[in-house]
Amino acid sequence: MSPLARIRAIAPPSAVAAGLIAVTVGVTSAAALVFTAARAAGADAREVSS
């Protein structure tokens, strides 16, 4: 069995796609929380974007 076939057997493409989506949602939601907290603390748009 080739290494690529072994990897596909362990981690099918659907599992890899689901993992990438979960990571993307997690990072995006964390960033949104940080931006919201910064705005609530009185940061202006320039400070939030830095």
Phi and psi in degrees as a GROMACS rama.xvg file:
@    title "Ramachandran Plot"
@    xaxis  label "Phi"
@    yaxis  label "Psi"
@TYPE xy
-73.1934  158.288  SER-2
-59.902  -37.7464  PRO-3
-65.8077  -40.7584  LEU-4
-65.301  -37.3297  ALA-5
-65.0051  -40.7781  ARG-6
-65.5653  -42.3098  ILE-7
-64.5164  -31.8424  ARG-8
-71.4365  -35.5355  ALA-9
-78.0626  -43.4753  ILE-10
-129.043  90.5048  ALA-11
-63.4954  155.792  PRO-12
-54.3891  -35.1044  PRO-13
-64.8072  -36.5917  SER-14
-69.196  -38.9481  ALA-15
-65.1184  -44.0559  VAL-16
-62.25  -42.741  ALA-17
-62.8268  -39.1607  ALA-18
-64.8642  -42.7175  GLY-19
-65.4326  -38.6158  LEU-20
-65.0164  -42.6213  ILE-21
-62.2359  -41.7683  ALA-22
-64.7338  -44.0812  VAL-23
-61.6245  -44.7342  THR-24
-64.9547  -41.2947  VAL-25
-63.2046  -45.7943  GLY-26
-66.8696  -42.7117  VAL-27
-64.0341  -43.3089  THR-28
-68.4878  -35.6394  SER-29
-64.91  -41.9911  ALA-30
-63.6343  -40.8008  ALA-31
-62.4908  -39.0978  ALA-32
-64.7427  -41.9539  LEU-33
-64.3737  -44.2861  VAL-34
-64.1074  -40.8505  PHE-35
-65.0435  -42.3891  THR-36
-65.1212  -39.3003  ALA-37
-64.5276  -42.3594  ALA-38
-64.9567  -39.1241  ARG-39
-66.9455  -27.338  ALA-40
-82.5302  -2.10787  ALA-41
100.918  10.062  GLY-42
-72.8504  140.792  ALA-43
-86.6479  177.366  ASP-44
-59.8213  -37.0938  ALA-45
-66.815  -39.723  ARG-46
-69.6775  -39.3647  GLU-47
-65.2381  -38.9017  VAL-48
-77.5265  -10.1707  SER-49
